[in-house]
Amino acid sequence: MILSKPLMKFLGIYFNQLYSNPIRTNAVSGAVIAAGGNYASQFLAGKKVINHQTILAYGAFGLLFGGSIPHMFYIGLDKIIPEEAGMAIMKRLLVERLIYTPLFQAFYLYTLARLEGKDHTTALRQLESLYWTVLTSSWKYISIIEFLNQIVVPPMVRVFVINLIAFFWTIYVSNKRRQEEIRASRKIRKN
């Protein structure tokens, strides 16, 4: 009960901001969640020294793109496929899973590498090596969550729900990217 008052107060402020400044609120929450997810990934991987540049890159991506792009996508999706449309939920799900997700995952992987200071060639190489694994994992694990997000969650909070899920997704992607970097550095050392 003690935690309920501060939590309720925070949620009240959050929803007030979400209503009055949705893009800014989604961008800030996207930044905090993405940076937190990368930090958690490094912690869970047993990193002795935390890579702050990577945390900043994830936070910057969340701030610049992780809140605003999904916000605009969901608004557009609701306009293109309104509730009244036959099988609206399934149509939205298919658009999200088969068009938006493949494009966003490619943008996500490439942009993160660039925000970390990697050159264009390295970012493309990392994108090529990780894209299919990350995309198919998204289809496999996130599709049911996205389906529930379309059915149960009010449109105003869909981006927040996706950003919360993105916390765990960030841990997964960070781990995959770290494994790929280790594999690539071993390959370079062998040559």
QUIWO-V253044 format. One record per run of one state. SS is the DSSP state (helix for helix, strand for strand, loop for the rest). FROM is the first residue (numbers start at 1). TO is the last residue. If there is no record, write none. Layout:
<<SS	FROM	TO> <SS	FROM	TO>>
This chain:
<<loop	1	1> <helix	2	20> <loop	21	21> <helix	22	44> <loop	45	51> <helix	52	66> <loop	67	67> <helix	68	80> <loop	81	87> <helix	88	115> <loop	116	119> <helix	120	152> <loop	153	154> <helix	155	190> <loop	191	191>>
